[in-house]
Amino acid sequence: MNETLTAVLTAVIPIVIIGIICAVVLVVASKVMAVKENEKIPAIRECLPGANCGACGFAGCDGYAKALAEGETTATNLCVPGGDTVSKKISEILGVEFEDVVEQVAVIHCAGDCKYTQDRVEYSGIQSCAAAKLIFGSKGDCPYGCLGFGDCLKACPNNAICIENGIAHVNTKLCVGCGLCTKACPNGLISLMADVERVVVTCSNKDKGAVTRKACKNGCIGCKKCEKVCSQNAIKVVNNLAVIDYSKCPDCDDFGACARECTTGCIMLSDFSGIHRVK
């Protein structure tokens, strides 16, 4: 019995001693080799909303906070979801002048719901836009249209998107402009625009007019009527699709003329302002 105990102790004691030595070495190394964190990083990180959407151009909120604290960027207004409130807090921490945030909202460039178009296949697979596009390309007559399975809805952290009549819709009063939905849409139908804008083209079809019209009664047919009535050359038909240059749109002498002249009604006038403008 004593011999067995002695054998066990002989095996265990060296291991325990080695473990203690390793622990001491690690503790000493962690103290000697520790890199002191910039105190501004956690302070800035605390200001950010935590959406980790990448709208700022960095790898999430931690990446943006680190870039600001270490001088990689001095722009305090890159957090669109946080808006002016976050920009002001960051400016105070860094001791720099406040920079206004250009608030943005998501818009969906498709209005081809079940009233204006129809499905060409009956899809019964995984309820995902990405999956449906991979298998069929599109389930509707319009190959550019909204697939309607809600990948954007699932990506939205603010419940600002719903699926109605077969297509996605954005509640701009809930949208913070994080842009996660734009990355989720396999057809690239969603974009961000400044929430001060009031006009948007609700179509993405680049086929010729006759083909588009057959696929969706609400699609852009490239007739160029909108282009002809725009006094600022702010709207052009490119690849059979009307495209708006928002830098010119505010100077329009007859605002809304493009929408009034649109043959199919795919140019929409509305108040797209987001949560940042809600008082």
Secondary structure, DSSP 8 states (H G I E B T S, - for coil): -HHHHHHHHHHHHHHHHHHHHHHHHHHHHHHHS-----THHHHHHHHS------TTSSSHHHHHHHHHHTTS---S---TTTHHHHHHHHHHHHT--------EEEEES----TTT--BSS---S-S-HHHHHHHHS-SBS-TTS---S-HHHHH-TT--EEEETTEEEE-TTT-----HHHHH-TT--EEEEETT--EEE-----S-HHHHHHH-TTS-----HHHHH-TT--EEEETTEEEE-TTTGGG-SSTTHHHHH-SSS-EEE-----GGG--
